[in-house]
Amino acid sequence: MNLIVAITGSSGVIYGIKMLECLKDLKIKTHLVLSEWGQKNIELETEKSVEYVKGLATACYDSKNMAAPISSGSFKTDGMSIIPCSMKTLSSIANGYDDSLISRAASVCIKESRKLVLVPRETPLSKIHIENMRTLANAGVIILPATPGFYQNPKTIDDMVSHIVGKVLDQFSISHNLFHRWSGK
């Protein structure tokens, strides 16, 4: 597999870091794009360094580099996840603004009918947020809010983060053991 992973300035960068760690462990090629505020939030919210996060990816691109391979539909990937996805980035994608490599790569996934999974981490949601998500859902984009389930009885924050990352991996049919699946009672 060959996946694009973007981390934007929404709170919750730990989701993107965990996703990259898992994909690296699974030996899946990753193309990472960090927004400016994604990088700042790594420093603000975690004890990880930006260099550590970049080191998890197969390739990294500057968010301003509109000539990167992932900006073209002729560069084959299996899709993209923006985890977490800020409402600014979500809006840019929904409105075809393509103001950064992140939104351009997402637009490429939409136009090429490749899987695109957005993990918004915002609350409460405004009507504008919901309308932008509706627009993207109607275009085939998966909107997977960072809303962990509790049926697996999480004990740690990592358990809750793993649940969301596992849900994203499920969207790409990537096998994992990040959480216990519901088996009924």
Phi, psi and omega in degrees: 000160183217101186244146171264133175235128176239142176239119181254185188280008175290149174299148179108028180299341179301330176298314179294321178296314179298320178299313179297319178300316180295315181296324177295315178300327181274001179060040176261132180293135180230143176243110187260136170231124177252128173287166178303314181282338171298316178297316180296322180290332173301316180290323182284323190257346185227172174262009179273156175262158176300321179296321176301312182297315178299324180293344178283338186268156175288320179215148178234146179227145174290139183294347178264356184277087182284358177259006179297153181306322184289356177276358182240140177293341179285346175273114187281128171225168176265003177135192187210146169233133173252110192217103359278163180246117178290158177293332175296313180294317179302316179296317180300317180292314183299329184256009176065029185284326177047052184273357178212169177298327180298307182290329177294313179298323177295317178298323177298316179300318180296310184291333180266005180058042175259154182296132175230121181242119178254133180245083179289144179227081184213142175201140352287168178265136176273168177300324178297315177302312183296319178296318178296320177294321178298316179302314181291319178300321178294338177270003178096005179283140176273122175257113185237085183301148178285072182237092185292147174275158181242002180294340177270004177057063182298142180255337184224168174297322179300324176299318181290320177296316180299325179299313180293315180298320177299321178296322177293314179301322177303322181297334178260010181056039178263121180292141180201171175230043184283339177207162176277130181281149178295130181238007181086176179243000000 
